[in-house]
Amino acid sequence: MTEDELEQALRETFTRRVAVARPLAADPAGLAIRRADRARRRRTLAGVALAAVATVGVSTGIAQLGQQPGRPSHPTVVLGDPYASPLPDPTPALSDAPPNDVSRGEVDLILGPVLATASGQRLTLPDVGPAERAQRLPDGAGWAVVGAPTAAGRSLWVVLPHGAAHLLLAGARDIALSRDGRQVAWREGAELVAAGIVGTQVVAAARTPVPAGAVPVGFAGDAVLVRLDADQPGHALWRPARGPLKGGGDRATLRVYGTRPDGVVVAQVSAGTPRRPCLALLDPARNLAPVRTGCGPTLSADGRGGVSADGRWLLVNGRAGGVDRALLVDLDRLGPTTTIRPAGPPVHGPVAWTPEGTAHYADALAGLVRIDVSRVLAGEEASGVPVAGLVDGQRPVPVGGGS
């Protein structure tokens, strides 16, 4: 074969190979898809691993918190912003406030579904049923409102001055607030819970198991006052920072009316010979041991009453001259020569004292009673004044904590 013939044969061979379509050894599109799937699987596995590490870390942190004294041993559900409901803007004045409204300029009032401030504003409360009691929060932050008991329990709301109402607690058996509104305690199932109130949140909750009949009734400093049994005398102090509620306490305290600014507890106790209800000042530093006792007034068993902001005066239900009355008691002179004066009709509901020393409460006829200490000491008795804005069956609820 000559060189020209060999060249021609090679050209024909290359021509035939080019004309025949041969399959590719690998599909580029399929290869790209398979590579992407493998990358996604790797990212998914990495994410699961990171989530597992994070879960272990959080669980470890919760376990460590639970081991510290006073820390919650169970997760605490905080109700807050998701339950917020906007309130209408306050109006400049109470259009239906009667000329003789004894609360004007002194205390806020809850009138059914409306919070009427002493300055004349009106805020519509959330539709959660009637309010049992309320108090102002410190630094003008709003109001803490405790709902009346229902089949589902009690609720606690924080109402902001011009914004929204935030549900903090729901379904609690009993709720107690500290004097300054910065602490709250409640009964939840078989446990007692204490926490702080910061803004519209319940924070730093601590829990302790308690007997079946135990409920919180107030605070003495940072300690929670606990009534051990609703049908038996006896109270105890729970200090969350020191761990669970321990045994002890007193077995003579019948009712607690409140605390003085120094934390001393004002209570009704069983004392004297023969035994009868008496007033006493109890020292929380000595496991509620009596400091002074006075058995002069005849006290009612309902436990209604309230301590003045300065801690000197107690307004309490009792009897004077054979008639049921609200009595004014000078706690600074508690003892054999206790100063006791009839002050007005019996108390129905909470008593709200102003920083200036006047007390407000509702009477049996849904009137609002204003107690002026100086007038009571001069021999005058107050009477209830009707309040506009209420329907049948409603009573005004004066708001404590100042104006």
Salt bridges, closest charged atoms under 4 A:
GLU7 OE2 - ARG11 NH2 3.08
ASP37 OD1 - ARG40 NH2 2.16
ASP81 OD1 - HIS166 ND1 3.50
ASP96 OD1 - ARG122 NH1 3.08
GLU106 OE1 - HIS360 NE2 3.01
GLU106 OE1 - ARG370 NE 2.72
ASP108 OD2 - ARG136 NE 2.75
GLU132 OE1 - ARG133 NH1 2.57
GLU132 OE2 - ARG154 NH2 3.00
ASP139 OD2 - ARG182 NH2 3.63
ASP174 OD1 - ARG154 NH1 3.27
ASP174 OD2 - ARG173 NE 3.72
ASP180 OD2 - ARG182 NE 3.93
GLU188 OE2 - ARG207 NH1 3.07
GLU191 OE2 - HIS74 NE2 3.33
GLU191 OE1 - ARG207 NH1 3.01
ASP283 OD2 - ARG286 NE 3.30
ASP324 OD1 - ARG319 NH1 2.71
ASP330 OD2 - ARG312 NH2 2.91
ASP330 OD2 - ARG333 NE 3.90
ASP332 OD1 - ARG260 NH2 2.50
ASP332 OD2 - ARG312 NE 3.80
ASP372 OD2 - ARG370 NH1 3.80
GLU381 OE1 - ARG325 NE 2.94
